Amino acid sequence: MTYMGQPYYPKWLDNLADDVTLEAAAMDGAAEGADAVRTILVKAREQYEQQTFNYAGPAGEDRFVEDYSSLVRGMPTDVVVLVTFNAAGQTQRIVVNHRPRTAVLQFARVMLENFAGTPHAKHWEGTP
């Protein structure tokens, strides 16, 4: 995964607040806490067969945006991630939006498959 020809890793993932939250179009409810959010995001990133970044960088003083295209099991998927930092500079809130709708539903099914039988499965159990 690269951005502007350089390897890309979301540094904000290594600085999660203890009470960080994760919300996503593909999820029901929000994941809370650094361990849960990190576990979900690491697994989510593993599902991307590739990432082509349009932008990854600051959006004001306390936000960061990622805008990229990907393939998930061969399905084209566009993603926008909004990261909000707290006053201490830690990642406080993450909102992830996949599109189009068919990609959202496929991603939700993939995540349910990955987390079946775990406490995290609750975020995808209603997926058609």
Backbone as a ProteinNet text record, in pm:
[ID]
protein_1_A
[PRIMARY]
MTYMGQPYYPKWLDNLADDVTLEAAAMDGAAEGADAVRTILVKAREQYEQQTFNYAGPAGEDRFVEDYSSLVRGMPTDVVVLVTFNAAGQTQRIVVNHRPRTAVLQFARVMLENFAGTPHAKHWEGTP
[TERTIARY]
84	0	89.2	66.3	149.5	64.7	123.4	64.1	175.6	154.2	253.4	387.4	377.7	496.7	567.4	517.7	581.3	493.4	554.2	473.9	383.3	258.5	164.9	124.7	133.2	83	17.2	-105	-173.5	-113.8	-27.2	40.3	-58.3	-175.9	-277.1	-324.1	-305	-346	-259.9	-140.3	-50.8	-66.9	-161	-179.6	-327.6	-391	-533.9	-556.4	-653.1	-694.4	-758.3	-751.8	-811.4	-959.8	-1027.9	-1172.6	-1208.2	-1118.9	-1142	-1268.5	-1335.9	-1452.6	-1431.9	-1494.9	-1493.2	-1636.5	-1673.8	-1805.3	-1782.7	-1871.9	-1856.6	-1991.6	-2004.7	-2128	-2153.9	-2049.1	-2063.3	-2090.8	-2093.3	-2110.5	-2243.6	-2291.9	-2400.8	-2336.6	-2373.8	-2317	-2174.2	-2111.5	-1973.5	-1887	-1765	-1667.4	-1601.4	-1574.1	-1516.5	-1394.9	-1294.4	-1173.6	-1062.2	-940.5	-824.1	-804.2	-819.2	-795.8	-897.2	-1025	-1129.8	-1112.2	-1089.7	-1076.1	-953.6	-843	-721.3	-743.5	-803.7	-830.1	-915.3	-1021.5	-1111.4	-1041.9	-970.5	-905.7	-793.7	-717.2	-610.9	-672.4	-778.2	-844.4	-907.2	-966.2	-1026.3	-921.1	-806.3	-699.7	-651.4	-655.9	-614	-707.2	-828.5	-925.7	-902.9	-827.3	-802.6	-695.9	-734	-639.2	-539.5	-577.8	-490.2	-552.2	-474.7	-525.5	-458.9	-541	-491.4	-540.6	-447.8	-484.5	-502.3	-611	-632.9	-578.7	-592.2	-544.9	-530.9	-429.1	-411.2	-335.9	-406.9	-341.2	-433.7	-383.5	-459.8	-584.7	-683.3	-807.4	-839.9	-771.7	-784.8	-683.2	-699.8	-600.5	-614.2	-734.9	-753.9	-815.7	-799.4	-856.8	-758.3	-781.1	-701.3	-797.5	-774.8	-863.4	-782.7	-841.3	-790.2	-901.1	-865.6	-958.8	-889.3	-941.7	-875.1	-974.5	-925.3	-1000.5	-931.7	-1010.9	-957.3	-1035.7	-986.9	-1060.7	-1078.2	-1200.5	-1228.7	-1292.8	-1218.3	-1260.4	-1299.9	-1219.8	-1238.6	-1339.6	-1412.9	-1513.3	-1451.5	-1464.8	-1416.8	-1489.2	-1411	-1463.4	-1393.1	-1471.1	-1416.2	-1435.7	-1336.5	-1338.8	-1294.6	-1366.2	-1324.8	-1320.9	-1208.6	-1188.7	-1165.8	-1241	-1221.1	-1173.7	-1057	-997.6	-998.1	-1047.6	-1048.5	-957.1	-873.5	-778.9	-830	-796	-832.2	-726.4	-743.6	-652.4	-509	-493.5	-359.7	-296	-368	-315.4	-338.8	-415.8	-446.1	-567.1	-573.4	-688.1	-808.3	-912.2	-1029.1	-1150.2	-1168.3	-1286.5	-1247.9	-1295.4	-1270.1	-1404.4	-1428.5	-1550.7	-1508	-1556.9	-1518.9	-1642.9	-1635.9	-1747.4	-1700.6	-1756.4	-1732.4	-1846.4	-1818.6	-1921.6	-1881.2	-1966.8	-2111.7	-2176	-2306.2	-2380.7	-2345.6	-2332.2	-2297.5	-2162.8	-2070.3	-1940.2	-1952.6	-2039.1	-2062.6	-2112.8	-2213	-2271.6	-2170.9	-2094.4	-1994.2	-1889.5	-1843.5	-1743.1	-1798.9	-1924.7	-1986.9	-1991.4	-2025.1	-2028.2	-1887.9	-1788.4	-1650	-1606.7	-1641.5	-1603.8	-1677.7	-1804.7	-1878.6	-1812.2	-1773.6	-1704.3	-1575.6	-1501.5	-1374.9	-1392.9	-1502.3	-1521.2	-1627.6	-1678.8	-1779.6	-1727.4	-1814.3	-1776.9	-1696.4	-1677.6	-1604.1	-1699.4	-1661.9	-1746.6	-1764.1	-1670.9	-1680.5	-1786.2	-1829.9	-1927.3	-2056.6	-2089.1	-2214	-2227.5	-2117.2	-2122.2	-2166.9	-2171.5	-2206.8	-2315.4	-2368.7	-2461.2	-2591.1	-2633.8	-2756.6	-2734.8	-2616.2	-2583.2	-2659.8	-2727.7	-2801	-2707.5
-116.3	0	123.5	206.6	324.9	449.5	561.2	691.6	781.3	838.3	924.3	850.8	721.9	642.6	590.8	622.5	581	477.8	383.6	289.8	367.4	321.8	393	305.9	363	302.6	414.7	392.7	499	516.4	614.6	636.9	662.7	716.3	742.4	612.8	499.1	370.3	332.7	386.7	356.5	451.2	544.2	643.1	655.4	540.3	539.7	578.4	665.8	698.2	573.7	561.9	445.8	432.9	546.2	545.4	578.3	546	570.9	497.2	555.4	489.5	472.2	368.4	338.6	320.3	397.8	384.7	360.7	284.3	258	226	260.3	230.4	79.8	-0.3	-145.2	-207.4	-127	-177.7	-134.6	-216.3	-175.1	-131.1	-14.6	35.8	82.7	113.8	162.3	70.5	48.7	-22.9	79.1	38.8	129.9	67.7	150.1	105.9	73	103.6	89.4	-53.6	-151.8	-290.2	-333.9	-306.2	-345.9	-275.2	-145.7	-67.9	-112.8	-132.8	-178.1	-315.7	-406.9	-541.4	-535.6	-456.7	-445.8	-380	-271.9	-201.4	-282.8	-353.7	-436.6	-545.6	-608.5	-712.1	-651.3	-533.7	-467.1	-438.4	-387.8	-356	-480.9	-595.9	-721.2	-762	-709.2	-747.1	-674.3	-566.1	-489.2	-557.9	-593.4	-657.9	-555.9	-432.9	-323.3	-194.4	-90.7	40.9	142.2	223.8	333.5	461.8	537.2	656.1	777.1	849.4	979.6	1088.3	1065.4	1162.9	1093.5	1130.2	1088.5	1202.2	1276.8	1388.7	1468.9	1578.5	1661.3	1720.6	1739.5	1808	1901.4	2013.5	2103.1	2066.6	2124.3	2106	1976.9	1921.9	1803.6	1686.6	1684.9	1576.7	1529.7	1406.5	1345.2	1270.3	1275.4	1210.3	1115.6	1000.3	908.3	888.7	896.3	874	778.5	656.9	558.5	464.7	398.6	294.4	162.7	56.2	-73.7	-182.7	-303.4	-421.9	-507.6	-556.3	-649.1	-770.6	-880.6	-1001.9	-969.1	-885.4	-850	-739.6	-694.8	-590.5	-452.7	-363.6	-226.3	-158.4	-98	-36.1	97.5	202.1	333.7	358.8	420.5	437.8	578.7	637.7	763	739.8	774.9	760	898.3	931.2	1056.3	1021.8	1072.2	1049.2	1181.7	1180	1299.7	1276.6	1375.3	1366.8	1444.6	1398.7	1471.6	1578.3	1651.5	1761.5	1712.9	1585.7	1529.2	1476.3	1487	1440.5	1293.2	1227	1086.1	1070	956.5	925.3	899.3	982.7	976.8	911.9	941.6	892.7	862.8	749	708.7	675.9	734.8	707	659.7	541.6	481	463	511.6	496.6	428.6	309.9	237.7	270.8	264.7	283	208	171.1	185.5	87.6	90.1	8.2	-139.6	-190	-331.4	-362.5	-269.4	-288.6	-283.7	-196.1	-188.5	-322.5	-377.3	-504.2	-618.8	-622.1	-728	-716.4	-594.7	-575.3	-619.8	-588.3	-629.3	-781.8	-849.4	-996	-1053.7	-994.8	-1040.6	-1022.6	-908.5	-883.5	-978.1	-1006	-1102.1	-1239.3	-1278	-1405.4	-1408.9	-1300.5	-1294.4	-1292.2	-1233.5	-1218.9	-1312.3	-1404.4	-1499.2	-1568.9	-1578.6	-1645.8	-1561	-1432.6	-1342.8	-1233	-1161.5	-1051	-940.4	-929.6	-824.7	-856	-979.9	-1019.2	-939.3	-888.4	-815.3	-695.7	-643.1	-527.1	-560.4	-689	-728.7	-836.5	-879	-992.1	-969.7	-846.9	-818.6	-802.9	-835.9	-816.8	-915.3	-862.7	-954.1	-1033.6
0	0	0	-97.6	-109	-126.6	-92.5	-116.6	-166.9	-284	-347.5	-363	-398.8	-424.3	-300.8	-183.5	-58.8	12.2	84.6	163.6	259.4	272.6	359.8	477.7	595	717.3	797.2	844.6	920.2	1059.7	1075.2	1203.1	1316.4	1282.2	1384.4	1451.1	1384.8	1441.5	1562.2	1570.3	1682	1800	1792.5	1898.5	1935.3	1963.1	1996	2141.8	2163.2	2300.1	2362.1	2492.7	2560.2	2530.1	2513.3	2489.4	2343.4	2250.4	2108.1	2061.8	1963.2	1904.4	1754.1	1701.6	1559.3	1513.1	1412.1	1350.1	1201.8	1139.6	996.7	935.1	809.3	736.5	734.8	738.3	733.4	870.2	975.7	1112.4	1172.8	1265.5	1353.7	1483.7	1531.1	1654.9	1635.8	1746.6	1744.2	1828.7	1783.4	1864.4	1955.6	2078.5	2176.4	2242.2	2265.5	2334.6	2237.5	2279.9	2192.7	2143.2	2229.2	2187.1	2082.6	2106.8	2012.5	1878.9	1882.2	1759.5	1680.8	1746.6	1677.8	1614.5	1687.9	1636	1509.8	1513.2	1398.8	1280.2	1304.3	1193	1129.6	1209.1	1152.7	1064.8	1111.4	1031.9	906.5	918.7	802.6	696.1	737.1	641.5	568.8	635	571.6	457.1	454.8	351.8	219.9	223.1	101.5	17	-105.8	-196.1	-250.9	-249.7	-290.7	-237.7	-232	-196.8	-288.1	-351.6	-433.7	-369.1	-312.2	-237.4	-327.6	-304.2	-366.1	-274.5	-144.1	-46	88.3	161.8	300.4	367.4	452	516.5	604.1	657.5	750.5	686.8	771.9	734.9	851.2	857.4	971.8	1077.7	1194.5	1299.8	1378.4	1386.5	1470	1395	1261.8	1182.1	1075.8	1032.9	928.4	837.3	706.8	610.9	522.9	498	397.7	294	168	57.6	-38	-49.4	-134.1	-200.8	-304.5	-373.8	-343.9	-344	-309.1	-380.4	-365.6	-406.2	-282.3	-261.8	-153.9	-219.5	-221.4	-292.4	-435.9	-496.8	-636.7	-663.4	-560.7	-579.8	-559.5	-658.4	-640.4	-523.9	-437.1	-316.6	-296.3	-278.5	-246.6	-97.9	-34.7	110.7	147.1	243.1	304.3	454.9	515.3	659.5	718.5	822.2	894.8	1035.1	1070	1201.1	1275.9	1399.3	1482.8	1602.3	1632.3	1742.7	1863.7	1983.8	2105.4	2134.1	2242.1	2276.4	2299.8	2338.3	2361.7	2232.5	2120.6	1992.9	1965	2052.3	2032	1939.9	1872.7	1788.2	1878.6	1865	1951.1	1882.6	1753.7	1682.3	1537.7	1488.9	1350.8	1287.2	1171.5	1096	957.6	918.1	790.6	704.1	581.5	488.6	361.6	336.2	211.6	116.1	-13.7	-113.1	-238.3	-325.7	-322.8	-223.8	-218.1	-121.7	-133.7	-254.8	-271.3	-206.8	-213.8	-150.5	1.6	52.1	197.1	247.9	177.7	221.6	210.7	103.7	91	201.4	227.7	331.8	467.3	494.1	620.3	630.4	522.7	524.6	548.6	486.3	504.2	650.1	707.2	847.2	941.4	915	997.3	989.2	871.2	852	934.7	934.7	1007.8	1159.1	1206	1350.5	1407.6	1327.1	1376.4	1502	1602.3	1725.8	1822.7	1790.5	1880.1	1928.3	2032.7	2078.6	1973.8	1878.9	1777	1670.4	1660	1557.6	1568	1687.2	1707.9	1613.1	1565.7	1477.7	1335.5	1301.3	1165.2	1160.7	1274.8	1277.2	1199.7	1180.1	1105.4	955.7	907.6	767.3	679.7	576.6	486.7	398.7
[MASK]
++++++++++++++++++++++++++++++++++++++++++++++++++++++++++++++++++++++++++++++++++++++++++++++++++++++++++++++++++++++++++++++++

